[in-house]
Structures are given as C-alpha cells and as structure tokens.
Amino acid sequence: MHGLRHHFLIAMPQLADDNFSNSLVYVCDDDEKGVLGVIVNRPLTLTVGGLLEKLELRVEPSVRVDMPVLYGGPVHTDRGFIVHRGLASDWESSLQVSDDIALTTSMDMLNAIARGAGPDEFVMLMGCAGWQVPQLTDELKDNAWLTVAADSKVIFDMPCDRRRDAAADLLGVNLDLLGSIAGHG
C-alpha cells in the first residue's frame, strides 16, 4: 500500500505512455491488491447527454448535457465511473474515497443524473486506471509521477485542460519548467 487514496498522480514530462502522458490521475483506492484511479483531465468527444441518450434514459431539461465524459483510463473502457461529491452509501456500487468524495459505478446514479436528481458536482468517465502494487512502486521510483494530496476544487471547479497544472500548483511546481529526464541523487 502506498497511502495514495484521495491523492493525485501527476504525470511527469518524461512519461511517454500514450495512456498516461500529460495526465492527472485521481486515486480512488489503494490497498494490498493495488491502486485504482481515474484520469480526470482527458475529455472524450462524448458528452453526458450523449451517453445518457445511448443508454436510452429520458433526460430532464435541467441536466447539464454538454459536460464532457472523460477518458478515465485504459482498464474497463466499456464501463462508466462517476466521481462525485457526497456519500457512497446513497448509491449502489459505490466507494467512499474521502469524507466528501465517492466513486460510483452503478445505473442508479445514471438514472438520478438523467432525472436531475443526481449529485450537484460530478465527473463522468469511461474506463479507469489500475496498477498492481509493485508496478506503481516501480513507476514512482522511476520518477514517472509526482504525488500530492487531492483537492476537490481541482476536480470539480477547474476546466479539464487546467487540472494537471492546478494539481502541480498544489506542490508549487510549474510543469513547464521540468525537464523530460529525471535523475537520482
């Protein structure tokens, strides 16, 4: 275990993996089985309204249908994930990540969102990211990621294209000034 639940993983400039280059990952779970997170800064062309329509859900006019659905990562790309404010206990198939943020993967939330009865603040994603414990440990040792305690404002208040820089700002780091080659002292 890394103790990274409710933390951000900020991709370093040298991380060339197409799945994670320039990404900001919100870590939702970190236990002896591994780490589960979602990329929170990669919008797809699909919108919330488009996804709800594909699911044949009747969407109330008050629903923010123009919000982008995000690419959450290369694992389970056919599954939806919703990071939202509130309690996991209010929803089926939900995990409490922090005191006020949960991750939900169930249709009851999608139905509630379509009715305008879902959480006020949420991010909808397709897919997630996962690491086995030794895999992420090695990536951290190789300086592929910066880590910082998450701030919900970055997820819910920032536009997608500003989230990675905003997370780096929490550390006082300007990613534009970092080189693509990291050294070990």
Buried (B, 14 or more C-beta within 10 A) or exposed (E): EBEBBBBBBBBBBBBEEEBBEBBBBBBBBBEEEBBBBBBBBBBBEBBBBBBBBEEEBEBEEEBEBEBBBBBBBBBBEEEBBBBBBBBBEBBEEBBBBBEEBBBBBBBBBBBBBBBEEBBEBBBBBBBBBBBEBEEBEEBBEEBBBBBBEBBBEBBBEBEBEBBBBBBBBBBEBEBEEBEEEEEEE
